[in-house]
Amino acid sequence: MNENLEWRKSTSSAPNNSCVELVVGHEVVVVRDSKAPESGELSFSHEQFAAFRSTL
């Protein structure tokens, strides 16, 4: 992932920061654990991420 992109997390995240962060690129949305960002990332196409969000 491009290190120059800015990670975002929800303004309604839990007080202990237990949530995910995401970065939206031109072709993908990348998600990681905010408490352990070094543990890895998951990449999704915009279509895949939209399908996921529609289930929430």
C-alpha positions, 0 to 999 in steps of 0.5 A: 500500500502506498504509505502516502495515503491517509488512513481514516477511522470512524468518528464513532469508534469505540473509546478503546480504539478497537475498530478498523481503519481504511484508506480509499485508493483509486482502484481499491479500499484497504482495511486494517486493524487500528490496534495492530496496524502492523498485522496486515491489510485486506484489499477490496475493489470498490464494488466488493467494499460496497457490497460488504457495506450494504450488509451492515 
